[in-house]
Amino acid sequence: MTTQYILESQLALLLAGLQPENRLVCRVMLYTGLRVGDVLALRKDQLRRCFGITEQKTGKRRKVGLSDQLIKEITRRAGSSAWAFPSPKDPKKPRTRQAVWADIHKTAKALRLHVTAGTHSMRKNYAVDLMEKYGDIEHVRRALNHSNPTVTVLYALADQLVETYDERRNLHRRKR
């Protein structure tokens, strides 16, 4: 199941409905464009305004940054754990991707959002935001660390694809 871009108004509702720890994970994804697995693999001692990581999926190096406010919130929530996002069951382990995804899915369903929301939706929202800010697909491609620019286009223009889908769906409903 492919996750979709989430409209800003829906994203605000979704974030408000998430458990605080998962909301913070999503905020980090929206701020950095990192995949959920890379965010959950962060250790507190890595957190800086600018730092490098090796992406789990691709093995590529990437520089990311966090705001002072995010670092402060993550550190406070993590407590004595070495992990930035510790598991609630065992602080010696990181939170799981499945737990974050389940919270997003459950919240989207409860809010009756007509979108397939998941952790990867945050990466698509990040790409759309970058495209709006810079208007340069190459900038977005580099920020996402994509090898294939075609994939980047799908991410960066995801908001337009959602709008087109909504228009077609509404037109189909009116014809009935």
PEMOGI-V138335 format. One record per pair of residues at least 24 apart in sequence whose C-alpha atoms are under 8 Angstrom apart, sorted by the first residue. I is the first residue (numbers start at 1). GAP is how many residues later the second one is. D is the distance in whole Angstrom. If there is no record, write none. Layout:
BEGIN
{{I,GAP,D} {I,GAP,D}}
END
This chain:
BEGIN
{{1,115,8} {2,114,7} {3,112,8} {3,113,5} {3,114,5} {3,115,6} {3,116,8} {3,117,6} {3,118,6} {4,111,6} {4,112,6} {4,113,6} {4,114,8} {4,116,8} {4,117,5} {4,120,7} {4,154,8} {4,158,8} {5,110,8} {5,112,8} {5,116,5} {5,117,7} {5,119,5} {5,120,6} {5,153,6} {5,154,6} {5,157,7} {6,109,7} {6,111,7} {6,115,7} {6,116,8} {6,119,7} {6,153,8} {7,152,7} {10,103,7} {13,98,8} {14,90,7} {14,93,6} {14,94,6} {14,97,8} {17,90,6} {18,85,6} {18,86,7} {18,89,6} {19,84,7} {21,56,8} {21,64,8} {22,78,6} {22,81,7} {24,50,7} {25,60,8} {25,75,8} {26,93,7} {26,96,7} {28,38,8} {28,42,7} {29,93,6} {29,94,6} {29,97,8} {30,92,5} {30,93,6} {30,95,7} {30,96,5} {31,35,7} {31,95,7} {32,32,6} {32,33,7} {32,34,7} {32,94,8} {33,89,7} {33,90,5} {33,93,6} {33,94,7} {33,110,8} {33,111,6} {34,89,7} {34,110,8} {35,84,8} {35,85,7} {35,88,7} {36,61,6} {36,83,6} {36,84,7} {37,60,6} {40,43,8} {40,44,7} {40,45,6} {40,54,6} {40,55,6} {40,56,7} {40,57,7} {41,42,7} {41,43,8} {41,44,8} {41,53,7} {42,41,6} {42,42,6} {42,43,7} {43,39,6} {43,40,4} {43,41,5} {43,42,8} {44,30,8} {44,31,7} {44,34,8} {44,38,6} {44,39,6} {44,40,5} {45,37,7} {47,24,6} {60,85,8} {62,83,7} {124,31,5} {124,32,7} {124,34,7} {125,30,8} {125,33,8} {127,25,8} {127,28,6} {127,29,5} {128,27,7} {128,28,4} {128,29,6} {128,30,7} {128,31,7} {129,27,8} {130,26,8} {131,25,6} {131,26,8}}
END
